[in-house]
């Protein structure tokens, strides 16, 4: 039986956009938190970043965090080039 409610520390949570239903958004925090942790630890302003799988769950968040931190990056994806471009990728190869 699955629980309806669970307690979580706020540092392990993310805000849910109003445009995404809660039942679909429940998988997003893990990807978003991982991308935030990676970008805060390794990304500096003006560094260059290669993101493999830029259209995946972690990749889409990482593209956005990298851009917010002022780095330039090349996102590589094999499936959704338009999505990665819309996230602000400097260059996309597929």
C-alpha positions in Angstrom: 0.0 0.0 0.0 1.4 3.4 -0.9 1.2 6.4 1.5 -0.6 9.6 0.4 1.7 11.9 2.4 5.4 11.8 3.3 7.7 14.1 5.1 10.7 15.4 3.3 13.4 17.9 4.2 13.0 21.2 2.2 16.6 20.9 0.9 15.4 17.8 -1.0 12.4 19.5 -2.6 11.7 21.8 -5.5 8.7 24.0 -6.3 6.2 22.6 -8.7 5.1 24.7 -11.7 1.3 25.3 -11.7 1.2 24.0 -15.3 2.2 20.5 -14.3 -0.2 18.2 -12.5 1.1 17.0 -9.2 0.8 13.3 -10.2 3.2 14.0 -13.1 5.5 16.3 -11.2 6.3 13.8 -8.5 9.3 12.5 -10.4 10.8 15.9 -11.1 12.4 16.7 -7.7 15.1 14.1 -7.9 16.3 15.2 -11.3 16.1 18.9 -10.4 17.9 18.4 -7.1 20.7 16.4 -8.7 21.1 19.0 -11.4 21.2 21.8 -8.8 23.8 20.0 -6.7 26.0 19.3 -9.7 25.8 22.8 -11.1 26.5 24.5 -7.7 29.5 22.2 -7.1 31.2 22.2 -10.5 29.9 25.1 -12.6 31.5 28.5 -12.5 30.7 31.6 -14.6 32.2 31.5 -18.1 33.2 27.9 -17.9 32.3 25.6 -20.8 30.1 22.5 -20.1 29.3 19.5 -22.2 25.9 17.9 -21.3 25.3 14.5 -22.8 21.6 13.6 -22.8 20.4 17.2 -22.8 16.8 16.3 -23.4 16.6 13.8 -20.6 15.2 14.4 -17.1 18.5 15.4 -15.5 19.8 17.0 -18.7 16.9 19.5 -19.1 17.4 20.8 -15.6 21.1 20.9 -15.9 20.9 23.0 -19.1 18.8 25.6 -17.3 21.0 25.7 -14.1 24.2 26.0 -16.2 22.7 28.9 -18.1 21.6 30.6 -14.9 25.1 30.4 -13.5 26.5 32.1 -16.6 28.4 29.2 -18.2 28.3 28.4 -21.9 27.6 24.9 -22.9 27.1 22.4 -25.6 24.2 20.1 -25.1 24.1 16.9 -27.1 20.9 15.0 -27.6 19.8 12.4 -30.1 16.0 12.9 -29.8 14.7 16.3 -29.0 16.9 19.0 -30.5 14.2 21.7 -30.4 13.6 21.2 -26.7 17.2 21.6 -25.8 17.4 24.8 -28.0 14.4 26.2 -26.2 16.2 25.7 -22.9 18.9 28.0 -24.1 21.6 25.7 -25.3 24.5 27.5 -27.1 24.9 24.6 -29.5 23.2 21.3 -30.1 24.5 18.3 -32.0 22.4 15.2 -32.6 
